[in-house]
Amino acid sequence: MTARLMHSVSRTIRSASAPCSHSSRRNCARAWSQLLLLTLAALLFAATSSAQIVSTNQSPQPEAAAASPPTNAAPSLSSVAINAPSGYVLQPNDQVAVEVFGEDDLRTNGRLNAEGNLSLPLLGSVRLSGLSLSQATLRVTELYGRDYLVSPKVNVMLVGYAKRRFTVLGQVNRPGSYEMPEGSPGGVDLLEAIAMAGGYTRIAAPERISIRRQNTSGGDQIIKVDAKRLTRKGGGGFVVQPGDTVTVAESIF
């Protein structure tokens, strides 16, 4: 392309440089016009080629690395802890969270198994059932401080109660098994338990209610309660515990 253009320019220059007679002045003018156009075309072509060479030789600039998103610290498990009653004693299937200050890899959130044990990093299975939250905290602190950490700061929190149930049978409108209310994990008032079961039937004998409860030796004990007397006293006075079976007798009249 460049050689052809330069050849045309050279030929036009020779034509324009030849002496012009009176009869060939028009041809001379045409030759000079062609020379001007060819010169402009040559300059434009040279400028375009130079720009392409510069663009080709420039190395591509590396893209700026994407900014790394900020790393957020793991949220504290204390935000999901339950405000357990004072002196609450941990039971099997309770959900417990354990935090060790400055040791995020030791954080644990799990349920006590049927034996009341919780699996903890480094320590393995640790029995927490039967301990209050403060006692459980001291226990875990002692175990971590014995072989692994220097003056560890431990916090043991209750995250969820175990599913504790009681049963109401006999002369109630909805006999069956019921979960303890969230706010009363250790027991519920007898009259409230009757209400949860739909209340008495029309042939119920509230003065003859029996509660079967497992004692500490593993056997059953039967407790007789006069709920009619409790009602006259304004309610309250007997607590149905997890595992109890309440039976409302039928009136004989």
Backbone hydrogen bonds in HBPLUS format (Angstrom, degrees):
<---DONOR---> <-ACCEPTOR-->    atom                        ^
c    i                          cat <-CA-CA->   ^        H-A-AA   ^      H-
h    n   atom  resd res      DA  || num        DHA   H-A  angle D-A-AA Bond
n    s   type  num  typ     dist DA aas  dist angle  dist       angle   num
A0005-LEU N   A0001-MET O   3.16 MM   4  6.28 157.2  2.21 141.7 147.9     1
A0006-MET N   A0002-THR O   2.98 MM   4  6.21 159.6  2.03 150.4 155.7     2
A0007-HIS N   A0003-ALA O   2.95 MM   4  6.12 151.0  2.03 145.9 153.9     3
A0008-SER N   A0004-ARG O   3.10 MM   4  6.37 155.0  2.16 146.3 152.2     4
A0009-VAL N   A0005-LEU O   3.04 MM   4  6.35 155.3  2.10 146.9 153.8     5
A0010-SER N   A0006-MET O   2.95 MM   4  6.17 159.9  1.99 147.8 152.8     6
A0011-ARG N   A0007-HIS O   3.01 MM   4  6.23 162.1  2.04 149.5 154.1     7
A0012-THR N   A0008-SER O   3.02 MM   4  6.15 155.6  2.08 145.4 152.2     8
A0013-ILE N   A0009-VAL O   2.93 MM   4  6.16 150.9  2.02 147.6 155.6     9
A0014-ARG N   A0010-SER O   3.13 MM   4  6.44 157.0  2.19 149.0 153.9    10
A0015-SER N   A0011-ARG O   3.13 MM   4  6.39 155.6  2.19 144.1 150.7    11
A0016-ALA N   A0012-THR O   2.90 MM   4  6.11 157.4  1.95 148.7 155.0    12
A0017-SER N   A0013-ILE O   2.89 MM   4  5.98 139.1  2.06 143.2 154.2    13
A0024-SER N   A0021-SER O   3.11 MM   3  5.18 134.5  2.33  95.5 108.1    14
A0028-CYS N   A0024-SER O   2.98 MM   4  6.32 152.4  2.06 149.8 158.1    15
A0029-ALA N   A0025-ARG O   2.92 MM   4  6.20 160.5  1.95 152.3 156.6    16
A0030-ARG N   A0026-ARG O   3.02 MM   4  6.27 154.9  2.08 143.1 150.2    17
A0031-ALA N   A0027-ASN O   2.93 MM   4  6.17 150.3  2.02 143.9 152.0    18
A0032-TRP N   A0028-CYS O   2.94 MM   4  6.29 158.8  1.99 153.5 158.3    19
A0033-SER N   A0029-ALA O   2.99 MM   4  6.23 153.1  2.07 145.8 153.4    20
A0034-GLN N   A0030-ARG O   2.97 MM   4  6.23 157.3  2.02 147.2 153.3    21
A0035-LEU N   A0031-ALA O   2.87 MM   4  6.13 151.3  1.95 145.3 154.0    22
A0036-LEU N   A0032-TRP O   2.95 MM   4  6.21 156.4  2.01 146.2 151.5    23
A0037-LEU N   A0033-SER O   3.02 MM   4  6.31 162.4  2.06 150.9 155.2    24
A0038-LEU N   A0034-GLN O   2.85 MM   4  6.03 162.4  1.88 151.8 156.9    25
A0039-THR N   A0035-LEU O   2.87 MM   4  6.01 153.5  1.94 146.2 153.7    26
A0040-LEU N   A0036-LEU O   3.02 MM   4  6.28 161.8  2.05 149.1 153.4    27
A0041-ALA N   A0037-LEU O   2.92 MM   4  6.17 155.8  1.98 146.6 153.8    28
A0042-ALA N   A0038-LEU O   2.86 MM   4  6.09 152.6  1.93 146.0 153.3    29
A0043-LEU N   A0039-THR O   2.95 MM   4  6.25 159.6  1.99 151.2 156.4    30
A0044-LEU N   A0040-LEU O   2.92 MM   4  6.15 161.8  1.96 150.3 155.3    31
A0045-PHE N   A0041-ALA O   2.91 MM   4  6.07 158.2  1.96 147.1 153.2    32
A0046-ALA N   A0042-ALA O   2.94 MM   4  6.12 156.4  2.00 146.9 153.4    33
A0047-ALA N   A0043-LEU O   2.98 MM   4  6.23 157.3  2.03 148.9 154.7    34
A0048-THR N   A0044-LEU O   3.03 MM   4  6.25 158.8  2.08 148.1 153.5    35
A0049-SER N   A0045-PHE O   3.00 MM   4  6.18 162.1  2.03 149.8 154.5    36
A0050-SER N   A0046-ALA O   3.03 MM   4  6.18 155.3  2.09 145.2 151.8    37
A0051-ALA N   A0047-ALA O   3.09 MM   4  6.32 155.0  2.15 145.5 151.7    38
A0052-GLN N   A0048-THR O   3.08 MM   4  6.35 153.2  2.15 146.7 153.8    39
A0053-ILE N   A0049-SER O   3.04 MM   4  6.29 152.5  2.11 146.8 153.8    40
A0054-VAL N   A0050-SER O   3.04 MM   4  6.30 163.2  2.07 150.8 154.8    41
A0055-SER N   A0051-ALA O   2.99 MM   4  6.16 159.4  2.03 145.6 151.4    42
A0056-THR N   A0052-GLN O   2.92 MM   4  6.10 149.5  2.02 143.1 151.4    43
A0057-ASN N   A0053-ILE O   2.97 MM   4  6.17 154.0  2.04 150.3 156.7    44
A0058-GLN N   A0054-VAL O   3.15 MM   4  6.28 134.7  2.36 142.8 153.3    45
A0079-SER N   A0076-SER O   3.40 MM   3  6.11 169.2  2.41 113.7 116.4    46
A0080-VAL N   A0077-LEU O   3.10 MM   3  5.78 162.7  2.13 118.9 123.5    47
A0081-ALA N   A0078-SER O   3.31 MM   3  5.05 164.3  2.33  99.0 103.4    48
A0082-ILE N   A0158-LEU O   2.61 MM  76  5.54 171.8  1.62 170.7 169.2    49
A0084-ALA N   A0082-ILE O   2.91 MM   2  5.55 120.1  2.28 111.6  94.5    50
A0088-TYR N   A0085-PRO O   3.03 MM   3  5.42 146.4  2.14 142.3 137.4    51
A0090-LEU N   A0131-LEU O   2.87 MM  41  5.65 172.9  1.88 150.9 148.6    52
A0130-GLY N   A0090-LEU O   2.88 MM  40  5.46 172.8  1.88 144.1 144.2    53
A0094-ASP N   A0091-GLN O   3.09 MM   3  5.69 155.0  2.16 139.9 140.0    54
A0093-ASN N   A0112-LEU O   2.91 MM  19  4.69 139.8  2.07 111.5 123.9    55
A0112-LEU N   A0094-ASP O   2.86 MM  18  5.61 159.5  1.91 159.7 163.2    56
A0095-GLN N   A0160-GLY O   2.69 MM  65  4.70 171.5  1.70 149.2 150.9    57
A0159-VAL N   A0095-GLN O   2.80 MM  64  5.29 163.1  1.83 143.9 146.7    58
A0160-GLY N   A0095-GLN O   3.20 MM  65  4.70 157.8  2.25 126.8 124.6    59
A0096-VAL N   A0110-GLY O   2.73 MM  14  5.60 164.7  1.76 165.8 160.6    60
A0110-GLY N   A0096-VAL O   2.97 MM  14  5.60 158.4  2.01 163.3 160.8    61
A0097-ALA N   A0157-MET O   2.89 MM  60  5.15 162.6  1.92 144.9 150.8    62
A0157-MET N   A0097-ALA O   2.83 MM  60  5.15 169.3  1.84 158.0 161.3    63
A0098-VAL N   A0108-THR O   2.75 MM  10  5.06 159.4  1.79 145.6 150.8    64
A0108-THR N   A0098-VAL O   2.99 MM  10  5.06 158.5  2.03 146.9 151.4    65
A0099-GLU N   A0155-ASN O   2.98 MM  56  5.25 162.6  2.01 148.9 154.6    66
A0155-ASN N   A0099-GLU O   2.90 MM  56  5.25 150.5  1.99 152.6 157.7    67
A0103-GLU N   A0100-VAL O   2.95 MM   3  5.43 156.2  2.01 144.3 142.5    68
A0101-PHE N   A0153-LYS O   2.89 MM  52  5.44 160.3  1.93 162.7 164.3    69
A0106-LEU N   A0103-GLU O   3.01 MM   3  5.60 162.5  2.04 117.5 123.0    70
A0107-ARG N   A0104-ASP O   3.19 MM   3  5.44 167.9  2.20 111.3 114.0    71
A0113-ASN N   A0117-ASN O   2.89 MM   4  5.43 159.4  1.93 148.2 150.9    72
A0116-GLY N   A0113-ASN O   2.81 MM   3  5.12 158.4  1.85 113.0 120.2    73
A0128-LEU N   A0116-GLY O   3.00 MM  12  6.00 159.6  2.04 160.4 161.5    74
A0129-SER N   A0116-GLY O   3.04 MM  13  4.47 152.4  2.12 140.4 140.6    75
A0118-LEU N   A0126-VAL O   2.79 MM   8  5.30 157.9  1.84 143.9 148.1    76
A0126-VAL N   A0118-LEU O   2.87 MM   8  5.30 162.2  1.90 138.6 144.0    77
A0120-LEU N   A0124-GLY O   2.80 MM   4  5.11 167.7  1.82 137.5 138.9    78
A0124-GLY N   A0120-LEU O   2.85 MM   4  5.11 151.9  1.93 161.2 154.2    79
A0131-LEU N   A0128-LEU O   3.15 MM   3  5.72 148.6  2.25 141.2 140.9    80
A0136-ALA N   A0132-SER O   2.82 MM   4  6.07 155.7  1.88 152.4 159.7    81
A0137-THR N   A0133-LEU O   2.93 MM   4  6.13 150.6  2.02 142.8 150.6    82
A0138-LEU N   A0134-SER O   3.07 MM   4  6.35 159.2  2.12 145.8 150.5    83
A0139-ARG N   A0135-GLN O   2.93 MM   4  6.15 153.3  2.00 145.4 153.3    84
A0140-VAL N   A0136-ALA O   3.00 MM   4  6.23 167.6  2.02 154.4 155.7    85
A0141-THR N   A0137-THR O   2.95 MM   4  6.05 160.3  1.99 149.2 155.5    86
A0142-GLU N   A0138-LEU O   2.94 MM   4  6.06 157.7  2.00 145.5 151.1    87
A0143-LEU N   A0139-ARG O   3.12 MM   4  6.40 157.2  2.17 147.1 152.9    88
A0144-TYR N   A0140-VAL O   3.00 MM   4  6.22 167.0  2.01 156.4 159.0    89
A0145-GLY N   A0141-THR O   2.94 MM   4  5.97 156.4  2.00 146.6 153.9    90
A0146-ARG N   A0142-GLU O   3.02 MM   4  5.99 128.3  2.29 138.3 150.0    91
A0148-TYR N   A0144-TYR O   3.03 MM   4  5.37 146.9  2.14 142.9 152.6    92
A0149-LEU N   A0144-TYR O   2.86 MM   5  5.69 163.3  1.88 146.9 148.0    93
A0180-MET N   A0164-ARG O   2.77 MM  16  5.66 157.4  1.82 158.0 158.5    94
A0243-GLY N   A0165-ARG O   2.71 MM  78  5.88 167.3  1.72 162.2 166.7    95
A0166-PHE N   A0178-TYR O   2.84 MM  12  5.47 148.7  1.94 151.3 161.7    96
A0178-TYR N   A0166-PHE O   2.76 MM  12  5.47 166.6  1.77 166.9 171.7    97
A0167-THR N   A0244-ASP O   2.99 MM  77  6.38 161.9  2.02 153.6 159.5    98
A0246-VAL N   A0167-THR O   2.67 MM  79  5.98 171.9  1.67 161.7 160.1    99
A0168-VAL N   A0176-GLY O   2.94 MM   8  5.58 165.7  1.96 158.5 160.0   100
A0176-GLY N   A0168-VAL O   2.95 MM   8  5.58 147.7  2.05 149.1 159.0   101
A0169-LEU N   A0246-VAL O   2.66 MM  77  6.04 163.4  1.69 165.0 171.1   102
A0248-VAL N   A0169-LEU O   3.06 MM  79  6.37 164.2  2.09 137.0 138.2   103
A0172-VAL N   A0170-GLY O   2.90 MM   2  5.87 135.9  2.10 107.7  94.1   104
A0171-GLN N   A0248-VAL O   3.01 MM  77  5.25 163.3  2.04 131.1 134.4   105
A0201-THR N   A0171-GLN O   3.25 MM  30  5.42 150.0  2.34 117.0 116.1   106
A0173-ASN N   A0199-GLY O   3.04 MM  26  6.00 150.4  2.13 158.4 165.7   107
A0174-ARG N   A0197-ALA O   2.69 MM  23  4.83 140.4  1.84 166.3 153.1   108
A0184-SER N   A0181-PRO O   2.96 MM   3  5.26 157.3  2.01 111.1 118.6   109
A0187-GLY N   A0184-SER O   3.34 MM   3  5.60 155.5  2.40 106.6 113.4   110
A0188-VAL N   A0240-VAL O   2.91 MM  52  5.23 153.1  1.98 143.7 150.6   111
A0240-VAL N   A0188-VAL O   2.69 MM  52  5.23 162.3  1.72 161.5 157.0   112
A0192-GLU N   A0189-ASP O   3.06 MM   3  5.22 120.0  2.43 100.1 115.2   113
A0193-ALA N   A0189-ASP O   2.90 MM   4  6.25 151.5  1.98 153.0 162.1   114
A0190-LEU N   A0238-PHE O   2.98 MM  48  5.78 153.5  2.05 160.9 157.7   115
A0194-ILE N   A0190-LEU O   2.96 MM   4  6.31 153.7  2.03 152.1 158.9   116
A0195-ALA N   A0191-LEU O   3.03 MM   4  6.25 154.2  2.10 139.7 146.7   117
A0196-MET N   A0192-GLU O   2.90 MM   4  6.19 150.6  1.99 147.5 155.2   118
A0197-ALA N   A0193-ALA O   3.23 MM   4  6.50 136.3  2.43 137.5 148.2   119
A0197-ALA N   A0194-ILE O   3.09 MM   3  5.16 130.5  2.34  96.2 109.6   120
A0199-GLY N   A0194-ILE O   2.96 MM   5  5.29 154.6  2.02 149.2 142.1   121
A0198-GLY N   A0195-ALA O   3.00 MM   3  5.16 154.5  2.07 112.8 113.6   122
A0204-ALA N   A0201-THR O   3.27 MM   3  5.30 163.1  2.30 111.4 110.7   123
A0251-SER N   A0203-ILE O   2.69 MM  48  5.44 178.5  1.69 158.6 158.7   124
A0205-ALA N   A0249-ALA O   2.90 MM  44  5.42 144.4  2.02 154.6 147.2   125
A0208-ARG N   A0205-ALA O   2.89 MM   3  5.58 165.4  1.91 124.4 129.0   126
A0227-ALA N   A0206-PRO O   2.96 MM  21  5.25 139.5  2.13 151.4 140.3   127
A0249-ALA N   A0208-ARG O   3.11 MM  41  5.68 160.4  2.15 158.5 164.4   128
A0209-ILE N   A0225-VAL O   3.15 MM  16  5.25 157.7  2.20 160.9 163.7   129
A0225-VAL N   A0209-ILE O   2.82 MM  16  5.25 165.0  1.84 161.6 163.2   130
A0210-SER N   A0247-THR O   3.04 MM  37  5.35 162.3  2.07 151.9 155.3   131
A0247-THR N   A0210-SER O   2.88 MM  37  5.35 162.4  1.91 161.4 166.4   132
A0211-ILE N   A0223-ILE O   2.79 MM  12  5.01 154.1  1.86 144.5 153.3   133
A0223-ILE N   A0211-ILE O   2.83 MM  12  5.01 161.6  1.86 143.1 149.5   134
A0212-ARG N   A0245-THR O   2.93 MM  33  5.18 163.7  1.96 146.3 149.3   135
A0245-THR N   A0212-ARG O   3.11 MM  33  5.18 151.9  2.19 141.2 149.2   136
A0213-ARG N   A0221-GLN O   2.90 MM   8  5.35 165.5  1.92 157.5 162.5   137
A0221-GLN N   A0213-ARG O   2.75 MM   8  5.35 154.4  1.81 152.3 161.0   138
A0215-ASN N   A0219-GLY O   2.72 MM   4  5.57 160.2  1.76 159.1 166.2   139
A0218-GLY N   A0215-ASN O   3.03 MM   3  5.49 163.8  2.06 115.9 120.6   140
A0230-LEU N   A0226-ASP O   3.32 MM   4  6.72 153.7  2.39 140.9 148.2   141
A0231-THR N   A0227-ALA O   2.94 MM   4  6.19 148.4  2.04 144.1 152.0   142
A0232-ARG N   A0228-LYS O   3.11 MM   4  6.43 153.4  2.18 143.9 150.3   143
A0233-LYS N   A0229-ARG O   3.08 MM   4  6.37 139.4  2.25 143.2 154.2   144
A0233-LYS N   A0230-LEU O   3.19 MM   3  5.10 127.0  2.49  90.8 104.6   145
A0235-GLY N   A0230-LEU O   2.64 MM   5  4.91 151.8  1.72 155.1 147.8   146
A0234-GLY N   A0231-THR O   3.03 MM   3  5.13 159.6  2.07 106.3 111.4   147
A0244-ASP N   A0241-GLN O   3.02 MM   3  5.62 161.4  2.06 142.5 143.5   148
